[in-house]
Amino acid sequence: MTHINTLIESSLAIVKIERESYLNALNKDVIEELSSELQVLENNQNIRVVIIVGSGQKAFVAGADIKEFSGYSVEEGEALSKKGQDNLFNKIENFKKPIIAAINGYALGGGLELALCCHMRVASENAKMGLPECSLGIIPGYGGTQRLVRTVGLTHATEMILTSKIIDANFAEKIGLINAKTTQEDLLQVAKNLAKGCIKNSPKSLESAIKCINKNFDKNGLTFEQKEFGKLFGTKEFKEGVSAFLEKRKPNY
């Protein structure tokens, strides 16, 4: 049984996690299937942007499937974290094309970590977000302790993680966790509008920009940016972009 359903709309792929009866909780199968589907989409040159959403109106992803790892040993726990990060979470962060999380409802634990990997996030007004792992005797293990700090800053991230605080869409927008909040009905359209803003731009520029943004906490980030900047001067897309600007027309990417 597959847990991933992808709808293609021209150059946009909408990837839906179909595990509604479990509030779309992440288990091994979901992680593997989502990873495989993203690999297919990354290799598809016609796809320019990906939106990830959960099925139903209650949850984006309510968290990891705790039943799967409740009896794990120390070694198994570490391996679980590493495998999840390597196979999915890091893959999303380093994806060559923009990925937008459309958060419809709960995004808790692994669900918020999944959203944090995405390059942009929009949320419905009923969304609830948090990293409650410390209340279970563990910590966020899919990059949450790192990416939440980078996204909202040390103060808010520390409070959310150490107190297991669950926040609503209003507060998430206030601290910069999401790009926008909207109604449940308009959620996908708002995400699509963000996608359209990316699709009009050069795919190679977007790929380079994502790489550079991800180097933001690297001491060699500025040097990396210089090299990526220079590389783009050798692309057809750069020549098209400059020609279109000088000719006062829209570029054809």
C-alpha positions, 0 to 999 in steps of 0.5 A: 500500500502506497502512502504517497500520492503525487499530482502534477500540474504543469511544472508543479508537483503536489506530493500528498502524504496519504496516512490520514487515519494516523494523522499522516504520522511518519513511519519507515514506509512513508519516509522511504516512499517520500524519499523515492518519490522526491528522487523521481521528481528531482530527476524530472526536468519538467518539474520546477517546484514541489509542494508537500501536504498532508491528506485531510484537514487535521494534520500535515504530519502529526509526528513520527510513528512512536510505536515503531521505535518504542523498544529501540536500543541506544544503537538503534536510536542513533541509526534511526536518526541517521537513516532518516536524516540521510534518506529524507530530511537532508535530501529535502533541504538540499533538493535542487528545486524549491520545496514548499510545505503546506501545513494543514493542521498538526505539524508536530515532532517529525512533522515540524522537522519535515516542514523545517527542511522545506525551503518555504512554509505556509500554514492554515489558520488551524495549524499547530506546530511544535517539537514535543520530544523532550516530553517523551524522554528524547529530543528532536532527532531529524534535525529539529534542534539545528533547523529550528534555531536557524529558522526562528533564532535561539531564544524561541527555538530553545523555549519551544524545544525545552518546554515542548511548547505547541504554537499556533499559526499566528505565533508561527508567523510572528517568529518567522517559522512560516512565510504566510498563514491562510484559511484551510480552503486557500492553503494550497493556492497560497502555496501555489502562488509561492511556487509560481514566483519560483517557476518564473525564475531560472532553474539553475539560479534557484539550484545555486541559491538553495546551495548557497542559502544552506551554506549560511552557517558555514564559515566558507559560505561567502567563498562558496557563493562567489564560485556559484555566482561565477558558474552561472555566467557560463549558463544559457539561462544567464544569457537568456535572462540578460537578453530578456532584460535588455529586450524588455521581455519575459525570459524563457526558462 
